Amino acid sequence: MDRNYWLKQQPDTPLFPNIEWQKPEQRALAGKLLIIGGNAHGFAAVAQAYQDALAAGAGECRVVLPDALKKAIDPLALDCVYVPTNPSGGITKNALPALKSAATWADALLFIGDAGRNSETAIVYEQLLQTFPDKLAILTRDTIDLTKSLWPELLQRESTIFIATFAQLQKMFQAVYYPRTLLFSMQLTNVVEALHKFTVTYPASLVVFHQNQLIVAKAAEVSSTPWENPMLIWRGSVAARTAVYVMQQKAQLFQAVTTSLVRK
């Protein structure tokens, strides 16, 4: 079968070298990234994503955290916006004005996770995403599960990137009643074909780990990159790097996501 839509990238050699060459050299032109996540009991992923984003070349980076964490964080370590916390430790609905203001400042929103299983935080995230339907939004880790009621809408957005587990991808297919079942036992070629067809219908971008490959799918194009360290995905480092590359190369979104996976 002819699979000319499937591009295979080597871990240390970008398929699209022009993406690296075109990265902004001036910090003022390198984009503003807002990282949203954390709860009163943890913020490790937020702090890691902040460092990873700056290392990847973000011009400015700011994080939104529940104000219950304020005493635990060195004010010199992170550029923080603190928002109200609910009794469960998550972000409360009273945080929306501050979140909207921060999102207006940013070129891209990275929902990094560690949000906790908090229904009020889920509503806040959903309302924020609905307020900025054209804003580049990268969702990963537990944030994907937290916004599941919005999946049908988010999948219809050109500006959405999901960096998901295979189990989360399965649930997405089910949520929109897509007529194809994904199985963990599926061969890589079958998963690639499924994502190729799925992204003909849905404009969002998908990044998923399967059989030691990171697969990127957007607008019927698919790339795969060998990947030996899944922990970089699960703790949010991949999402942070992806956010920076895409923020700087929005017109070449598929190419930018794919290139961000090259390990230097």
ZIDABEL-V127637 format. One record per residue. N is the residue number from 1. BURIAL is 1 if it has 24 or more other C-alpha atoms within 12 Angstrom, else 0. D_LAST is the distance of its C-alpha to the last C-alpha in whole Angstrom. Layout:
N:BURIAL:D_LAST
N:BURIAL:D_LAST
This chain:
1:0:33
2:0:31
3:0:28
4:0:27
5:1:26
6:1:23
7:1:20
8:1:17
9:1:14
10:0:12
11:1:9
12:0:6
13:0:9
14:1:10
15:1:14
16:1:14
17:0:13
18:0:15
19:1:14
20:1:11
21:0:14
22:0:16
23:1:15
24:0:18
25:0:18
26:0:21
27:0:21
28:0:24
29:0:23
30:1:19
31:1:21
32:1:23
33:1:22
34:1:25
35:1:24
36:1:27
37:1:27
38:1:29
39:1:32
40:1:35
41:1:33
42:1:30
43:1:27
44:1:24
45:1:22
46:1:23
47:1:22
48:1:18
49:1:18
50:1:19
51:1:17
52:1:14
53:1:15
54:1:16
55:0:12
56:1:11
57:1:14
58:1:17
59:1:20
60:1:22
61:1:22
62:1:25
63:1:26
64:1:29
65:1:31
66:1:34
67:1:36
68:1:37
69:1:34
70:1:35
71:0:36
72:0:33
73:1:31
74:0:30
75:0:31
76:0:28
77:0:25
78:1:25
79:1:27
80:1:29
81:1:32
82:1:34
83:1:36
84:1:39
85:1:39
86:1:41
87:0:43
88:0:40
89:1:38
90:1:36
91:1:36
92:1:39
93:1:41
94:0:42
95:1:38
96:1:38
97:0:39
98:1:37
99:1:34
100:1:35
101:0:35
102:1:32
103:1:31
104:0:32
105:0:30
106:1:27
107:1:25
108:1:24
109:1:25
110:1:23
111:1:25
112:1:23
113:1:26
114:1:28
115:1:30
116:1:33
117:1:35
118:1:37
119:1:39
120:1:40
121:1:36
122:1:36
123:1:38
124:1:37
125:1:33
126:1:35
127:1:37
128:1:34
129:1:33
130:1:36
131:0:37
132:1:33
133:1:33
134:0:31
135:1:29
136:1:25
137:1:25
138:1:22
139:1:24
140:1:23
141:1:24
142:1:28
143:1:28
144:1:28
145:1:31
146:1:33
147:1:33
148:1:34
149:0:37
150:1:36
151:1:33
152:0:36
153:0:35
154:1:32
155:1:31
156:1:33
157:1:31
158:1:28
159:1:27
160:1:26
161:1:23
162:1:23
163:1:21
164:1:23
165:1:24
166:1:26
167:0:29
168:1:29
169:1:28
170:1:31
171:1:33
172:1:32
173:1:33
174:0:37
175:0:37
176:1:37
177:0:39
178:0:37
179:0:39
180:0:36
181:1:36
182:1:32
183:0:32
184:0:30
185:0:31
186:0:30
187:0:28
188:1:25
189:1:27
190:0:29
191:1:27
192:1:25
193:1:29
194:1:30
195:1:27
196:1:28
197:1:31
198:1:31
199:1:29
200:0:32
201:1:34
202:1:32
203:1:30
204:1:27
205:1:24
206:1:23
207:1:20
208:1:21
209:1:20
210:1:22
211:1:22
212:0:18
213:1:17
214:1:16
215:1:19
216:1:19
217:1:22
218:1:24
219:1:27
220:1:27
221:1:24
222:1:22
223:1:18
224:1:17
225:1:14
226:1:14
227:1:13
228:0:14
229:0:14
230:0:17
231:0:17
232:1:14
233:1:16
234:1:20
235:1:19
236:1:18
237:1:14
238:1:13
239:1:16
240:1:16
241:1:12
242:1:14
243:1:17
244:1:16
245:1:14
246:1:18
247:1:20
248:1:18
249:1:19
250:1:22
251:0:23
252:1:21
253:1:20
254:1:19
255:1:17
256:1:15
257:1:15
258:1:14
259:1:11
260:1:10
261:1:9
262:1:6
263:0:4
264:0:0
